Amino acid sequence: MVSVVPHTPSAVPDFTKWPSFPLEGSFRVKQLDEPVAVEPPRKGEGSAECVSCNAPDDAYIWVSERWRVRAMDRPTGLPMVLILESRSHLDLGDLPNLLAAELGVMTVRLERAIRSLDGVARVHVNRWGDGSAHLHMWFLARPYGRLQLRGTFLSLWDDILPPISESQWRENLALVAAWLAEFGGRPLAEPPRIQWQAPSNLIQQAASERSAAELADGNSVTLVEAPPADAEEEEGAPETSGQPAAGREPDPDGTART
């Protein structure tokens, strides 16, 4: 009699030992589920319930007659993550020849725009298509010098790394949108607002910094030799109040500190 031995997952694959793999420690492979007879529909199979079709243009950073580019709703760990979408409700294999040709041009153009940003070494272009039925291409920027982020796991690192600053993120979005607009379309992303300061605030800040520097210099006291007693009796010598005119230490409590 032969007993049935349940399927046991094999040992963890070698890529868990790659330098680019973002996790370390002990792992085990998940049990593989049985295949389903009929796959469930993806999100937005019909244009009526499609999120992309119902999104207004102002939800994107750049739009044209047939294409739109959108960003995440907040900064993430990579310098830039963007999604290129067709305006028409189509999937990759449904594109007519005109849009198929334009997709190649748009892919190269958006890759160049992202790669023009400071600190970007490479741009990874991905298309999965299992989540949403509407065509969407992912563009992920790898930071320059971060060799550990090269390759397959860049999208995982995006969720692990601390997010970049919002001001830098918004500036990057505006630069990419402006770059694309050089070839047509309409840029919608705006650079971050400058934090203007009133002149009085700038003067107060400069005074505070100067006061802090004076307090720091006050730690080393310079001794000034008092003038000889007979110097005050010379003809025409001005009367003094007994306090030297130079060598005075700054007030010990100083002014406003920052």
Buried (B, 14 or more C-beta within 10 A) or exposed (E): EEEEEEEEEEEEEEEBEBEBBBEEEEEEEEEEEEEEEEEEEEEBBEBEEBEBBEBEEEBBBBBBEBBBBBBBEEBBBBBBBBBBBBBBBBBBEEBEEEBEEBBEEBBEBBBEBBBEBEBBBBBBBEEEBEEBBBBBBBBBBBBEEBEEBBBEBBBBBBEEBEBBEEBBBBBBBBBBBBBBBEEEBEBBBEBBEEEEEEEEEEEBEEEBEEBBEBBEEEEEEEEEEEEEEEEEEEEEEEEEEEEEEEEEEEEEEEBEEE
